[in-house]
Amino acid sequence: MRILFIGGTRFVGRAMAEAAMASEHDVTLLHRGRSSASVFGDVEHLFTDRDTDLSALEGREFDATVDVCAYVPRQVTALADALDGRGGHHVLVSTMSVYAEPDAPGFDEDSPLLQLDDPSSEGVSGETYGGLKVLCEQAAEAAYGSTGLAVVRPTYVIGPHDHTGRFTWWVRRIAEGGEVLAPGPYDAPMQVIDARDQGEWVVKLCEDKTSGTFNSVSPSPPFGFGDLLDATVRAVGPHDTRLTWVDPTWLTDRGETYQSLPLWTQGEREYSLAADPTRAVAAGLTLRPLTQTVSDTWDWIKKEQPELVAGWGISAERETELLAAWRPDA
């Protein structure tokens, strides 16, 4: 197949493009050329900014198009206009953030979505991100129809080449061993997806021309933050590694947040992290063991030595200070 990726050079899109190449499809990457282009030397690159110039697509035809980086509906509409029916089956990468916060685990793709107070706004922020993605999904359906479109809604994506600095912080910290501050509650809902599992599945959606909307999550609930950290300990923790679970209110009272302790929901039970993956699994999503994802991520960190991402994680000194205060009689 001839598959066009809008984006496709960084982490989430990179895993999809690599999966397409591994299946011997003809891959074209449309991107600005700012990241990782050198790792795809054997594919076609169209260097341009999707926001200003899509003329590189004139007269081009593809069997499938995967849009990894649409954040506002105008981008979706402009791409559809530029392809003018020549893009083949369309896959839009959306997000689990499109959902209004559910009140229970196990919700599916038909659950209520967010609505922006100002649908004309294009300012992407933590408050508008999910609502804008809803509008992107609606623009894609208007352009491609329900039978020509697959919408993929990922949860937290993890694995090698993760540039976000969130889960990789935990992999690094647990690999150091010793006593690790673990923010409670242990059973707070949590879902992740390996970028490579998602990438292989998205290529299958293209191959099978599968339509529909899918929660790209694993595993099925119940699954908690504690399970995620336990799996990380099993995969990379030295023999002396031990998790000390600390009360979430105690931590928030001392100023700790989801940034100092990445992926932590600050004691809240966010059921948007407890979605039902049944439809995705039925459409071909397969999942490798979480411990393998963790181990492969640690191997990548050791080999590539990516820099720590500013703003994520707690210092060793602060962790020691908090642990000592949490158990003053120890």
C-alpha positions as CSV (number, residue, x, y, z in Angstrom):
1,M,0.0,0.0,0.0
2,R,0.9,3.6,-0.4
3,I,0.5,5.2,3.0
4,L,0.8,8.9,3.7
5,F,1.7,10.0,7.3
6,I,1.0,13.5,8.3
7,G,3.8,13.7,10.9
8,G,5.2,10.3,11.5
9,T,8.8,11.1,12.6
10,R,8.4,11.4,16.4
11,F,7.4,8.7,18.9
12,V,3.7,8.0,18.3
13,G,3.9,8.6,14.5
14,R,7.3,7.1,14.3
15,A,6.1,3.8,15.6
16,M,3.3,3.8,13.0
17,A,5.7,4.6,10.1
18,E,8.2,2.0,11.3
19,A,5.4,-0.6,11.4
20,A,4.3,0.3,7.9
21,M,7.9,0.0,6.6
22,A,8.3,-3.4,8.4
23,S,5.2,-4.5,6.4
24,E,6.9,-3.4,3.2
25,H,4.4,-0.6,2.4
26,D,5.4,2.5,0.4
27,V,5.6,5.2,3.0
28,T,5.5,9.0,2.5
29,L,6.1,11.3,5.4
30,L,4.8,14.9,5.3
31,H,6.5,16.9,8.0
32,R,8.5,20.0,8.8
33,G,11.8,18.2,9.0
34,R,12.5,19.1,12.6
35,S,12.8,15.7,14.2
36,S,14.1,12.2,13.4
37,A,13.9,12.5,9.7
38,S,17.3,10.8,9.3
39,V,16.0,7.5,10.7
40,F,13.7,7.2,7.7
41,G,16.2,7.4,4.9
42,D,14.4,4.9,2.6
43,V,11.1,6.6,2.5
44,E,9.7,9.7,0.7
45,H,9.8,12.9,2.6
46,L,7.6,15.9,1.8
47,F,9.1,18.8,3.8
48,T,6.4,21.4,4.5
49,D,4.3,23.0,7.2
50,R,0.7,21.6,7.1
51,D,-0.5,25.0,8.4
52,T,0.8,27.0,5.5
53,D,1.4,24.9,2.4
54,L,0.0,21.5,1.3
55,S,0.7,22.0,-2.4
56,A,3.2,19.0,-2.2
57,L,0.1,16.8,-2.2
58,E,-1.2,18.1,-5.6
59,G,-1.8,15.2,-8.0
60,R,-0.6,12.6,-5.4
61,E,-2.7,9.6,-4.6
62,F,-2.5,7.2,-1.6
63,D,-4.2,4.1,-0.4
64,A,-4.4,5.3,3.1
65,T,-3.6,8.5,5.1
66,V,-2.7,8.6,8.8
67,D,-3.0,12.0,10.4
68,V,-0.9,12.0,13.6
69,C,-0.8,15.7,14.4
70,A,-4.1,17.5,13.8
71,Y,-5.0,19.7,16.8
72,V,-7.6,22.0,15.4
73,P,-10.4,21.2,12.9
74,R,-9.1,23.7,10.3
75,Q,-6.1,21.4,9.8
76,V,-8.3,18.4,9.2
77,T,-10.4,20.2,6.6
78,A,-7.4,21.7,4.9
79,L,-5.8,18.3,4.5
80,A,-9.0,16.8,3.1
81,D,-9.3,19.6,0.6
82,A,-5.6,19.2,-0.5
83,L,-6.1,15.4,-1.0
84,D,-9.4,16.0,-2.8
85,G,-10.5,12.3,-2.5
86,R,-7.1,10.9,-3.3
87,G,-6.0,10.0,0.3
88,G,-7.6,6.6,0.5
89,H,-8.7,5.2,3.9
90,H,-8.2,7.9,6.6
91,V,-7.0,7.3,10.1
92,L,-7.2,10.2,12.5
93,V,-5.2,10.0,15.7
94,S,-7.3,11.6,18.4
95,T,-7.0,11.2,22.2
96,M,-8.8,9.8,25.3
97,S,-9.1,13.5,26.4
98,V,-12.1,13.9,24.2
99,Y,-14.3,12.3,26.8
100,A,-16.3,14.1,29.5
101,E,-15.0,12.6,32.7
102,P,-16.9,9.4,33.2
103,D,-18.3,8.4,36.7
104,A,-17.3,4.8,36.5
105,P,-14.8,2.5,34.8
106,G,-15.4,0.5,31.7
107,F,-16.9,3.2,29.5
108,D,-16.9,2.8,25.7
109,E,-16.6,4.9,22.6
110,D,-20.2,6.0,22.7
111,S,-19.7,7.9,26.0
112,P,-20.3,11.6,26.2
113,L,-17.7,13.9,24.7
114,L,-16.4,17.4,25.8
115,Q,-17.8,20.5,24.2
116,L,-15.9,23.8,24.0
117,D,-17.5,27.0,25.1
118,D,-16.0,28.7,22.1
119,P,-15.7,26.3,19.2
120,S,-14.0,28.9,17.1
121,S,-11.0,29.1,19.4
122,E,-7.7,27.6,18.2
123,G,-5.7,28.1,21.3
124,V,-4.5,24.7,22.4
125,S,-4.1,24.3,26.1
126,G,-4.8,21.8,28.8
127,E,-8.3,23.2,29.0
128,T,-9.1,23.2,25.3
129,Y,-7.1,20.2,24.0
130,G,-9.8,17.5,24.4
131,G,-12.6,19.7,23.0
132,L,-10.5,20.7,20.0
133,K,-9.8,17.1,19.3
134,V,-13.6,16.4,19.4
135,L,-14.0,19.1,16.7
136,C,-11.2,17.4,14.7
137,E,-13.1,14.1,14.8
138,Q,-16.2,15.8,13.6
139,A,-14.4,17.6,10.8
140,A,-12.9,14.2,9.7
141,E,-16.2,12.5,9.6
142,A,-17.7,15.4,7.6
143,A,-14.8,15.1,5.1
144,Y,-14.4,11.3,4.8
145,G,-17.7,9.8,6.0
146,S,-18.2,7.2,8.6
147,T,-17.2,4.3,6.3
148,G,-13.9,5.9,5.2
149,L,-12.6,6.9,8.6
150,A,-11.0,5.3,11.6
151,V,-10.6,7.4,14.7
152,V,-8.0,6.2,17.2
153,R,-8.2,7.6,20.8
154,P,-5.0,6.8,22.7
155,T,-4.4,6.9,26.4
156,Y,-0.9,7.6,27.7
157,V,1.5,6.2,25.1
158,I,4.8,4.7,26.4
159,G,7.8,2.8,25.0
160,P,11.1,3.5,23.3
161,H,11.6,6.9,21.8
162,D,9.2,8.5,24.3
163,H,10.1,12.2,24.3
164,T,7.5,13.3,26.9
165,G,9.6,12.6,30.0
166,R,6.6,11.2,32.0
167,F,6.8,7.5,32.1
168,T,10.5,7.5,31.3
169,W,11.1,9.3,34.5
170,W,9.7,6.4,36.5
171,V,11.7,3.9,34.5
172,R,14.9,5.8,35.2
173,R,14.0,6.3,38.9
174,I,13.1,2.6,39.6
175,A,16.1,1.4,37.7
176,E,18.2,3.2,40.3
177,G,16.8,1.0,43.0
178,G,16.4,1.7,46.7
179,E,13.3,3.2,48.4
180,V,11.0,4.8,45.8
181,L,8.3,7.3,46.8
182,A,5.1,6.0,45.2
183,P,2.2,8.5,45.3
184,G,-1.2,6.9,46.2
185,P,-3.7,5.6,45.9
186,Y,-2.3,2.3,44.7
187,D,-5.5,1.4,42.8
188,A,-6.1,4.8,41.1
189,P,-7.1,3.9,37.5
190,M,-4.3,3.9,34.9
191,Q,-4.0,2.8,31.3
192,V,-1.1,2.9,28.9
193,I,-0.4,1.7,25.4
194,D,2.9,0.7,23.8
195,A,3.6,3.0,20.8
196,R,4.7,-0.1,18.8
197,D,1.5,-2.0,19.5
198,Q,-0.5,1.0,18.5
199,G,1.6,1.5,15.4
200,E,1.2,-2.1,14.2
201,W,-2.5,-1.9,14.8
202,V,-3.0,1.4,12.9
203,V,-1.3,-0.1,9.9
204,K,-3.7,-3.0,10.1
205,L,-6.6,-0.6,10.2
206,C,-5.2,0.9,6.9
207,E,-4.7,-2.6,5.4
208,D,-8.2,-3.8,6.3
209,K,-9.9,-0.4,5.6
210,T,-11.4,-0.6,9.0
211,S,-13.8,2.2,10.0
212,G,-15.1,3.2,13.4
213,T,-13.9,4.8,16.6
214,F,-11.6,3.0,19.0
215,N,-10.2,3.4,22.5
216,S,-6.5,2.7,22.1
217,V,-5.8,1.5,25.6
218,S,-4.5,-1.4,27.5
219,P,-5.2,-3.4,29.6
220,S,-8.8,-3.7,30.5
221,P,-9.8,-2.3,33.9
222,P,-9.4,-2.8,36.7
223,F,-5.8,-1.7,36.5
224,G,-4.1,0.8,38.7
225,F,-1.1,3.1,39.0
226,G,0.3,0.6,41.5
227,D,0.1,-2.2,38.9
228,L,2.1,0.1,36.5
229,L,4.8,0.8,39.0
230,D,4.9,-2.9,40.2
231,A,5.5,-4.0,36.5
232,T,8.3,-1.4,36.2
233,V,9.9,-2.8,39.4
234,R,9.7,-6.3,38.0
235,A,11.2,-5.3,34.7
236,V,14.1,-3.0,35.7
237,G,14.3,-2.7,39.5
238,P,17.4,-3.9,41.2
239,H,17.0,-6.4,44.1
240,D,16.8,-3.6,46.7
241,T,14.0,-1.7,45.0
242,R,11.0,-1.1,47.2
243,L,8.0,1.1,46.7
244,T,6.8,3.2,49.7
245,W,3.2,4.2,49.1
246,V,2.4,7.7,50.4
247,D,-1.0,9.2,51.1
248,P,-2.0,11.5,48.2
249,T,-3.5,14.3,50.4
250,W,-0.3,14.4,52.5
251,L,1.6,14.9,49.3
252,T,-0.6,17.5,47.8
253,D,-0.6,19.4,51.1
254,R,3.2,19.6,50.6
255,G,3.0,21.0,47.1
256,E,3.6,17.9,45.1
257,T,1.8,17.6,41.7
258,Y,1.4,15.5,38.6
259,Q,4.6,17.2,37.3
260,S,6.8,16.3,40.2
261,L,5.4,12.8,40.3
262,P,4.6,12.1,36.6
263,L,1.3,10.4,35.6
264,W,0.0,10.7,39.1
265,T,-3.6,11.9,39.3
266,Q,-3.0,13.7,42.6
267,G,-5.3,11.3,44.5
268,E,-8.2,11.6,42.1
269,R,-9.8,8.5,40.5
270,E,-9.9,9.6,36.9
271,Y,-12.1,7.0,35.2
272,S,-11.1,8.4,31.8
273,L,-8.1,6.1,32.5
274,A,-10.3,3.1,32.8
275,A,-11.8,2.7,29.3
276,D,-13.1,-0.4,27.6
277,P,-10.7,-1.6,24.9
278,T,-13.1,-4.3,23.5
279,R,-13.7,-2.7,20.1
280,A,-10.0,-2.1,19.5
281,V,-9.1,-5.6,20.4
282,A,-11.8,-6.9,18.1
283,A,-10.4,-4.7,15.3
284,G,-6.9,-6.3,15.7
285,L,-5.1,-4.5,18.5
286,T,-2.7,-6.9,20.2
287,L,-0.7,-6.1,23.3
288,R,2.8,-7.2,24.4
289,P,3.5,-7.7,28.1
290,L,3.9,-4.4,30.0
291,T,7.2,-5.7,31.5
292,Q,8.6,-6.0,28.0
293,T,7.6,-2.4,27.2
294,V,9.4,-1.3,30.3
295,S,12.5,-3.3,29.7
296,D,12.7,-2.1,26.0
297,T,12.3,1.5,27.2
298,W,15.1,1.1,29.7
299,D,17.3,-0.4,27.0
300,W,16.6,2.6,24.7
301,I,17.4,5.0,27.5
302,K,20.7,3.3,28.2
303,K,21.6,3.2,24.6
304,E,20.5,6.6,23.4
305,Q,20.9,8.6,26.7
306,P,18.0,11.0,26.0
307,E,18.1,14.1,28.2
308,L,15.8,14.5,31.1
309,V,12.7,16.5,30.2
310,A,12.6,19.7,32.1
311,G,9.6,20.1,34.4
312,W,9.0,16.4,35.1
313,G,10.0,14.5,38.1
314,I,11.2,15.1,41.7
315,S,14.8,15.5,42.8
316,A,16.5,12.9,44.8
317,E,16.9,15.3,47.7
318,R,13.2,16.1,47.7
319,E,12.3,12.5,47.6
320,T,14.5,11.7,50.5
321,E,13.1,14.6,52.5
322,L,9.5,13.5,51.9
323,L,10.1,9.9,52.7
324,A,11.8,10.9,56.0
325,A,8.9,13.1,56.9
326,W,6.4,10.4,56.0
327,R,7.9,7.9,58.4
328,P,9.6,10.0,61.1
329,D,9.9,7.1,63.4
330,A,11.7,4.8,60.9
